[in-house]
Amino acid sequence: MSDLSRSFGFQTVDEIERERRIRRVFQAVAPRYDLMNDAMSFGIHRLWKRSFARQARPQAGQVIIDLAGGTGDVAALMAGPDRRVTVCDPSLAMMQAGQARGLPHVEWLSGSGEAIPLADNSVDTLTIAFGIRNVTHLDQALAEIQRVLKPGGRFLCLEFSRPWAPIRPFYNLFSFTVIPRLGAWIAKEPEAYTYLVESIRRFPHQREMVQLIEKAGFREVGYRNLTFGVACIHSAIK
């Protein structure tokens, strides 16, 4: 399993430099982040996120945190007047891009996955979509998620994963040739999307991620592949 804490894509960097570069990436891509997601996934990311939000089953009276929630697209799918849905993200630029849309019933909180600024046992459901790959200390982030969830609270994670073997060559070709070019054209940030493609390869695959979540103390840990394993929803209970 790769050591995420000392990597930036395929490059080896120290922890401070990793965090600095990732902050810079999201600062740069924030204005066109959602447009770029549409372009590089042909809009499929929206279907993934809708499925993810349905699986979260937001209920009246719940406290729901969308960690690394960025521009709030997932939070908006779970929001309602009878529940508290909060985006918690370290990137002010990403949250500002979401706030500019005036998303109803979505709150905003600055904070990182390794130091969630919430009390113990205070959250009913915590979701994170395409964000856990960017934390520096994955074990620490999982421990923080475990800490803030109420007993019986649910953790759901949507992340890129290892696709099925028959489609892997085509997926790799598209990832390494098309996505960075789209990043240069649409977002004007090819480095950001080179990092995206490379960081997916460094991230634990489905079964490794299950083991890490179980090690953090969660129970009923499972996963569901989306689009032949290109993405995956992990779920667990505190």
Secondary structure as GFF3:
##gff-version 3
##sequence-region A 1 238
A	DSSP	three_ten_helix	4	6	.	.	.	ID=ss1
A	DSSP	beta_strand	7	8	.	.	.	ID=ss2
A	DSSP	beta_strand	11	12	.	.	.	ID=ss3
A	DSSP	alpha_helix	15	29	.	.	.	ID=ss4
A	DSSP	three_ten_helix	30	32	.	.	.	ID=ss5
A	DSSP	alpha_helix	33	41	.	.	.	ID=ss6
A	DSSP	alpha_helix	44	56	.	.	.	ID=ss7
A	DSSP	beta_strand	63	67	.	.	.	ID=ss8
A	DSSP	alpha_helix	73	78	.	.	.	ID=ss9
A	DSSP	beta_strand	84	89	.	.	.	ID=ss10
A	DSSP	alpha_helix	92	99	.	.	.	ID=ss11
A	DSSP	beta_strand	106	110	.	.	.	ID=ss12
A	DSSP	beta_strand	123	129	.	.	.	ID=ss13
A	DSSP	three_ten_helix	132	134	.	.	.	ID=ss14
A	DSSP	alpha_helix	138	148	.	.	.	ID=ss15
A	DSSP	beta_strand	149	160	.	.	.	ID=ss16
A	DSSP	three_ten_helix	165	167	.	.	.	ID=ss17
A	DSSP	alpha_helix	168	173	.	.	.	ID=ss18
A	DSSP	pi_helix	174	178	.	.	.	ID=ss19
A	DSSP	alpha_helix	179	182	.	.	.	ID=ss20
A	DSSP	pi_helix	183	187	.	.	.	ID=ss21
A	DSSP	alpha_helix	190	202	.	.	.	ID=ss22
A	DSSP	alpha_helix	206	215	.	.	.	ID=ss23
A	DSSP	beta_strand	219	226	.	.	.	ID=ss24
A	DSSP	beta_strand	231	237	.	.	.	ID=ss25
###
